[in-house]
Amino acid sequence: MHVLIGALVIIGSFLAAFQYISMDFDGFFHLYAAILLAGVPIGLGILTYRFTTIGRAIRGLFTSLVKNPGAERDRLVENLVAFARAVRADRPADAAAILEREDDALFRHLGRQVLDQTEVEEIELDALLVGRRQLTDYKSGEKVFGSLGDFAPAMGMIGTVIGLILLLANMQDFENLGPGMAIALLTTFYGLLLAHLLYLPLSRMIADRRSQRAENLNLIADTMVKIARRRPIHEIQQAVGAGLSGGQPRGADGTHSRSSG
């Protein structure tokens, strides 16, 4: 279904753009170029990716815009240390209260497993699975917007070629030679603008947020494993302190290194 809808968007964009193609240059805004570059890359994205992937990409973009994993690190460190102290002191009610007020889904999930005295190996496996799911939206957003950044300049070149073909077909009208060339090049200009001022910056922003989120997931997973193993508080404080100071994540998928192996 997504292939059919994508193809219809592409065809419709071409047909709509051709209604406004002309050899009159009135400035840097031209409907032919605008419609072509607004519609066709989107149509190519729909044709290339399933709607579920596009939906995850939109969620990844929204999450990247409204949440900053770097700013959440201090809260996670504070709650991880408080949770570790409650568990070590055999105060399950206090530990459960910390889980209730914590927003992070992985924190709550692994924390409940620690309180239930789940095996460490199972905690590590769940950290891997839940962590990967949490990074899916970011990865989809990075991929989809990166593809749009590739489609836009390519479509701009195609629009320029179409404009040059029409220009060469009417070479006898020398008065329109310069304006026609300018209009033909506008689609390349629009494609470069969309790619380098919108789509690719969004893709890079999502990738950066994903990297920060992966570090947070590693911090949660590593600390919860230490808590489950009843490691001393000072060791847990050192671990979260290293994470807070920007230590490298131990797993490529945002989870504990042993799990990601």
C-alpha positions, 0 to 999 in steps of 0.5 A: 500500500505504501508503494502505491500511495508514494507513487501517487504522491510523486505523480501528483506532485509532477502533474501539479508542478507542471501546471506552474512551469513557465519561463518568467523569472519573478524572483527566488520563489517559483511554484514549479520548483516549490511543488516539485521539491515539497512533494516528490521527496516526500513521495519517495520517502513514502514509497521507500519506507513502510508507514510503521517506519515513517511513524517511528521516524516522526516519533523519533523526531518529536522525542528528539525535539521535546526531550534532552537525554543529556539533561536527564542524566543528573536525575537518573544518577540521583535516583539510581544512587537513592534506589541502590541505598534503599535496596542495600538497606532492605527498604523495599517500600522506599525503593518502590517509591523511587521507581514510581516517581521515575519516568524512565521505562527501563529504570522502572522495568529493571528496578522491579526485577531487582526488587523481585530478585530476578537472576542477573542474567535475565536482567541483562537480557531484558536491558538489551531487549528493552534498550533496543526497543527504546532506540528504534524510533531514533534509528528510524528518524535518523534513517528516514530524514537522512534519506529525505536529505538524499532525495531532495538534491537528486530531485532538484537535479531532475527538476533542473534537467526538465527545465533545461529540456523545455528551455532547449526545446524553445531556443528560438525565443532568445528573450527567455533564455536567461529567465528559463535557465534561472528557473531551471536552476531553482529546483537544484537550489531548493533541493540543496536548501531542503537537504542541508538546512532541514532534512540532514540537520534533523537527521544529525540531531536525532542521531545525537539524541540517540547517542545520548539516550544510549549512554543513559541506557547503559548507565541504567543497565550497568548500575542495576546489574551492580545493585542486583549483585549487591555491590557496595554503594561506593562502587555504584557511586563511582560507576554513576559518577563515571557515567555522569562525567561522560564515560563511553557507553559500554554497549553499542545498542545502549545496553550493558556490554555483556548483553550486547555481545 
